[in-house]
Amino acid sequence: MRNEISAQELKSIIHDMPNMIGYWDRNLRCRFANNVYSQWFDKPPSEIIGLSFQELAGEQLFTLNEPHIRKVLAGEQQRFERTLTKVNGEIGHIIGNYIPDIDDDGTVRGFSILANEVTDLKETAAELQLAACVFDNMSDGVLITDVDGIILSVNPAFTKITGYAATEVVGSPPRILQSNRYSKAFYASVWREIKTKSEWSGEIWNRRKDGTLYLERMSIRMIRNQDDEPIRYISIFNDITELWRNDEKIKHMAFHDALTNLPNRTLLMERLDQRIINYERQRCNLALMFIDLDGFKAINDQFGHKAGDDVLKEVAKRLLAQVRKSDTVARVGGDEFIFILNAPKGKDEITHVVNRIISSLNKPVEIFGEALQIGTSIGISIFPDDGLTSIDLINHADRAMYVAKSAGENNVCFFSSDQMLAQKSAATLSE
């Protein structure tokens, strides 16, 4: 059995290797070149052998490599990286090795060239470097965990948003961020969706290192390997707390009075309509009180609008003090307020609440060092007896309020059908 490799077999092996392998003598003439040279220089090895290094490489490449050639001919092995342009115009990256061929007496007879093409590796490294740059400079926070939920990596934006440095969280589960606003069932549903759909996205409250809560828009994606097995979970999130606050502020402004911060007519109507809709289910009545201030115009005329605004804010404060959780007080006009008393136990309770309101509003209001006195007129309608719609209830309470006002300050009037008849009679007489 033959164990030795023949020269022809060895030559065949070298020709088939994926790296450029060649030999150059001291006169820089090529004595051997394998097949890979053909891919770079578009010449078969037979045409390369005998060429000088300068003839094959060209003036520019020879000039770049000349310092390494001098050193290898002096007996020093060389290793370097080089970017080359192939004959077909493609750009390639190589790691070159010049290995001196030293005779027994120490004379350098020539040198071997081993050039490994690393173009794919370079491109992959460049892509990885770019990805790392993007990872580090993203404004979104990124958190990467293994399949057991242990944090492997976070980016600088994660630290900026949460306050936790990478060294504080890597190796730990992400539960340190939980806000305790959600049940175990919520988190279980999130992970069920990730496992079935490989991703989840939504808005969730979490907690920073300093204890403050923040709202984030988050997406979690499962990363699988070639065998379709999960290997990583990547969470990308951004802090939308300020957007949420602005949105809530806009909503608040749309449904609240700018001066008193009470619900405005829009929000009042929405709540009133909802109570009426719920009546079939809960069978709860309500009393709607239309409150109009007495003597307010005189204050405005004598002391100015700033004083009038201060009076209205004080009135709102006093009315809120009378409100239960299920009640609503709203400002619906200049000095007009509506108080919705939910589920009163008959007229006696309504009268009791009304008397408290009048007593509260009759206390002097100190403005610019002056103790100003105001009164109030209140009209009341009751659902469902005095109307089945929010418009009817407000209109009927408004009419009752005018009846109360005509009788003098601090009067109260419950709506009755007689007021409707009186109004129709008055309309007929005016015609």
C-alpha angles and dihedrals in degrees: 000000000000114000100173123091114230122232089249092053091048090049090050091051092051092047090054096049115113093231129078108257121180144148128224127188127221090273089057093247117145113246098172137014127172127220096271089071087070091063091055103038102023092234129114114243090251090064093045095054109093095024119120119245090247093051093052101039100036129231098288098049092042090054091051093049098039095092090054091047092054091050096046090050086053088057100262118130111230132210123180145144123244138180112218136184113225121221089257090057098255118137116234135183122214139180105219127204122191109195117191118230102219122192123221090262091053096259116142106230095182140300141263122232121215112179119180116199110226099171093124091046091049092050091047091048090049091050091048091048090050091048090050090050091051090046091053096044101042115121088214119082116245126200123181123194136178122244090277092057096252113146112247101171143000131186129232091261088060089058092046092052101039102028092231119124118222091250090058097054109027107105093024132094117255093245090103086077095055116121095206088234094115135064126237087252090062094054090044090056091050092054092045089058092047092051094047100038100022090234145055132191133182146108120290138171116237135172129246124221090261090056098253118133123235133185116231135186104223140183124191120196130188115225116209132196127229090279090057092248119139112251105161143017118213120197119193118185144161132203110251097168093114092047089050091049092049091048091049089048091052090048090049092050090050093054104032137068110254095219104044100020088228120136110279128224092276094056091041092055091047093053093042093050090048091052090050091049090051092051093091090057102037103024092214121153125211140200121225115204119197106204122196122180119235118218095012095122091056091054091050092049095046103037104022136245094294089062090045091053091050090051091051092050090051091048090051090051092051093047091050088055088063095049123106120207092263094046129086132210119189138175109232103169145001097301098353125112134177123213118195112201108198120220099344116192097237133302093303092067091043090051091048092053091045091053090051090052093049092046091050095048093045092065110104118264114220111221124167089346092307123118102223123196124212133175133199141221118209131196120190134202125180128214127257098006097057100036143343098219133058091240092054093047093051094045093048093048088048091054091047089051091056089051089052092047092051088059093057137264125332095018128144129206130186114214117253135178088247088071089057091050091048091051092050091049091050090050091051092050092050090055 
